[in-house]
Amino acid sequence: MWKWLYQRMSNSQKDSDFRFMNYGFEDEGPPLLNDEDEPNRLFIQLYHMNVRDIEIEGRRVLEIGSGRGGGASWIARNLHPEELVAIDFSGKAVNLCSKWYSTQANLKFLEGNAEDLHFEPQTFDVVYNVESSHCYANIPAFLSEVHRVLRSGGKFCWTDLRDRKTMDSLHQQFLDAGFGIDENCEITENVISALDKIDRGRRKMIRERAPPSLRKSFETFGGVPGTPIYQSLKSGRIRYFRYLLTRP
């Protein structure tokens, strides 16, 4: 269902003001943003939180699941990687991003599959993945591919939502794939706070742009307060996590 909704959104929502789909993050140590980025602060803060403990400048970086490209664009402009390659399974989303961000010389978008990355082994210094992997069918294949394309000592930054049982399994899958776990923490309350703050704007966007028959589905996809995803986060049945990992 998530994949179908995402493809439908990529195909129909071509407004260049809509560049982030994540749930956001309320940050106690927020980054400085310029005026252009300030309206998207909560969304950018989720990306910033995910990568802020590692060195990006001068590195080769891969984003898996780049969506509408806003996070990749911000990282490429402000954290100065040598190159940032952003892949997404939606060719429609990739085409939009390639047009929107064509002036950023250190950023490129490619269509790709998280479970079958078409890169040579040990290509990247950093791989990051934001609120995307809950849609993947084969998590061990995804983790194996991330491990393969990372250089020795490379960093994998991951953040997403899971129920506790699935997260316990994923924790072991990180280890089984060969990663060392540097840090991990739960950030559910930070995400809920962000969802509360973006509620009015997200509802308005869905009401104005989504077909009436799909509005409820898009609201659930977007974590709008009152929907099953939001209520599951509030009750603790689903939680939001962040992991920083290293390929030894």
Residue pairs with C-beta under 8 A, 6 or more apart in sequence:
1 217
2 134
2 135
2 221
3 89
3 135
5 214
5 217
5 218
5 221
6 90
6 135
6 221
7 90
7 92
8 214
9 21
9 218
9 221
10 68
10 90
10 92
10 93
10 96
11 92
12 209
13 209
14 96
15 209
16 100
18 68
18 205
18 209
19 40
19 68
19 69
19 70
19 73
19 100
20 40
20 43
20 44
20 67
20 68
20 70
20 71
21 67
21 68
21 131
21 222
22 43
22 46
22 47
22 67
22 71
22 130
22 131
23 46
23 131
23 191
23 194
23 195
23 222
23 223
23 240
24 42
24 43
24 45
24 46
24 191
24 194
24 195
24 197
24 198
25 42
25 45
25 46
25 48
25 49
25 187
25 190
25 191
25 194
26 42
26 45
26 189
26 190
26 191
26 193
26 194
26 197
27 45
27 48
27 49
27 190
30 41
30 45
30 48
31 44
31 45
31 48
31 52
31 78
33 41
33 44
37 44
37 74
40 70
42 194
42 197
42 198
43 70
43 71
44 70
44 71
44 74
45 194
46 71
46 130
46 131
46 159
46 191
46 194
47 71
47 74
47 75
47 128
47 130
49 159
49 187
49 190
49 242
50 128
50 130
50 157
50 158
50 159
50 242
51 75
51 79
51 126
51 128
51 157
53 182
53 183
53 244
54 126
54 155
54 157
54 244
56 75
56 79
56 80
56 81
56 126
57 79
57 80
57 81
58 80
58 81
58 82
59 81
59 82
59 124
59 125
59 126
60 81
60 82
60 83
60 85
60 123
60 124
60 125
60 126
61 75
61 81
61 83
61 84
61 85
61 124
61 125
61 126
61 127
61 128
62 84
62 85
62 86
62 87
62 117
62 119
62 123
62 124
62 126
62 127
62 128
62 149
63 71
63 72
63 75
63 84
63 85
63 86
63 87
63 127
63 128
63 129
63 130
64 87
64 112
64 114
64 117
64 127
64 128
64 129
64 132
64 142
64 146
65 87
65 88
65 89
65 114
65 129
65 130
65 131
65 132
65 133
66 72
66 86
66 87
66 88
66 93
66 94
66 97
66 109
67 88
67 93
67 132
68 93
68 96
68 97
69 86
69 93
69 96
69 97
69 100
69 101
69 109
71 130
72 84
72 86
72 97
72 101
72 107
72 109
73 100
73 101
73 104
73 107
75 81
75 84
76 84
76 101
76 104
76 106
76 107
77 104
80 106
81 106
81 126
82 106
83 106
83 107
83 108
84 106
84 107
84 108
85 108
85 110
85 124
86 97
86 107
86 108
86 109
86 110
87 94
87 109
87 110
87 111
87 112
87 114
87 117
88 94
88 97
88 109
88 111
88 112
89 111
89 112
89 113
89 114
90 111
91 111
94 109
94 110
94 111
97 109
98 108
98 109
101 107
101 109
112 118
114 129
114 132
114 133
114 136
114 142
114 145
115 136
115 137
115 138
115 141
115 142
115 145
116 141
116 145
117 145
117 146
117 148
117 149
119 149
120 149
121 148
121 149
122 148
122 149
122 150
122 151
122 152
122 154
123 149
123 151
124 149
124 150
124 151
124 154
125 150
125 151
125 154
125 155
126 154
126 155
126 156
126 157
127 146
127 149
127 150
127 154
127 155
127 156
127 157
128 156
128 157
128 158
129 146
129 156
129 157
129 158
129 159
129 160
130 159
130 160
131 159
131 160
131 161
132 160
133 139
133 142
133 158
133 160
134 160
134 161
134 162
136 142
139 170
139 173
140 173
140 176
140 177
143 173
143 174
143 176
143 177
143 179
144 177
146 156
146 177
147 156
147 177
147 178
147 179
147 247
150 156
150 247
151 247
152 247
152 248
153 246
153 247
153 248
154 246
154 247
155 182
155 244
155 245
155 246
155 247
156 179
156 243
156 244
156 245
156 246
156 247
157 243
157 244
157 245
158 242
158 243
158 244
158 245
159 187
159 240
159 241
159 242
159 243
160 240
160 241
161 191
161 229
161 233
161 238
161 239
161 240
161 241
162 170
162 238
162 239
162 241
163 237
163 238
163 239
164 239
167 239
167 241
171 181
171 184
174 181
174 243
174 245
175 181
178 247
178 248
179 245
179 246
179 247
180 245
180 246
180 247
180 248
181 243
181 244
181 245
182 244
182 245
182 246
183 242
183 243
183 244
184 241
184 242
184 243
184 244
185 241
185 242
186 239
186 240
186 241
186 242
187 240
187 241
187 242
188 233
188 236
188 239
188 240
190 240
191 233
191 240
192 230
192 233
192 234
195 223
195 224
195 225
195 230
195 233
196 225
199 224
199 225
202 219
202 222
202 224
203 219
203 224
206 215
206 218
206 219
206 222
206 224
207 215
210 218
216 227
219 227
220 227
220 228
220 229
223 229
223 230
223 233
224 230
229 238
232 238
233 239
233 240
